[in-house]
Amino acid sequence: MKNLSNKIYQVLRREIGLPTRELSNNLNFFNDLGMDSFDIVCLVNALEMKFNFNISDEEIPRMETIGNLIQVVNSK
């Protein structure tokens, strides 16, 4: 899972422009990182392209934190 986390951190770093050292699994996309729903859609799209799978509309609300995101991606 560590390797998966690193790959997801790379996508996050590219999509939201934060250095990996500033990212942690506890960070909330909305409250801590200031992302909005459009940013989440762009992030989901980037992850789907990188990992070649689909994240359903039902899964997106579960992805409030980076840790939640990693769990969703890991379940694929």
C-alpha positions in Angstrom: 0.0 0.0 0.0 3.0 2.3 0.5 3.8 2.2 -3.2 0.2 3.0 -4.0 0.2 5.9 -1.5 3.3 7.3 -3.2 1.7 7.1 -6.7 -1.4 8.8 -5.4 0.7 11.5 -3.7 2.4 12.1 -7.1 -1.0 12.7 -8.7 -2.0 14.9 -5.8 1.2 16.9 -6.1 0.7 17.4 -9.8 -3.0 18.2 -9.5 -3.0 20.6 -6.5 0.6 21.7 -6.5 1.6 20.8 -3.0 5.0 19.1 -2.1 4.7 15.5 -1.0 6.1 16.4 2.4 3.1 18.6 3.0 0.6 15.8 2.2 -0.7 13.4 4.8 -3.5 10.9 4.9 -5.5 13.0 7.4 -5.8 16.1 5.2 -9.4 16.9 4.1 -9.7 17.9 0.5 -12.2 20.7 1.2 -11.2 22.0 4.7 -7.4 21.6 4.6 -6.5 21.8 1.0 -9.2 24.3 -0.2 -10.4 22.1 -3.0 -13.9 22.4 -4.5 -16.1 20.0 -6.3 -14.5 20.8 -9.7 -11.0 20.1 -8.2 -12.3 16.7 -7.0 -13.7 15.9 -10.5 -10.3 16.8 -12.0 -8.5 14.7 -9.4 -10.8 11.7 -9.9 -10.2 12.0 -13.7 -6.4 12.1 -13.2 -6.6 9.0 -11.0 -8.8 7.1 -13.4 -6.3 7.9 -16.2 -3.3 7.0 -14.1 -4.6 3.7 -12.7 -6.9 2.7 -15.6 -10.2 2.2 -13.6 -13.4 4.0 -12.9 -14.4 5.7 -9.6 -18.2 5.6 -9.4 -20.3 8.7 -8.4 -21.3 6.8 -5.2 -17.6 6.5 -4.2 -16.7 10.1 -4.6 -18.5 11.4 -1.4 -16.5 8.8 0.6 -13.2 10.5 -0.5 -13.1 13.3 2.1 -9.5 12.8 3.1 -6.4 11.6 1.3 -6.6 8.4 3.4 -10.2 7.8 2.3 -9.0 8.3 -1.3 -6.2 5.8 -0.9 -8.8 3.3 0.5 -11.1 3.7 -2.5 -8.2 3.4 -5.0 -6.9 0.3 -3.1 -10.3 -1.4 -3.4 -10.0 -1.3 -7.2 
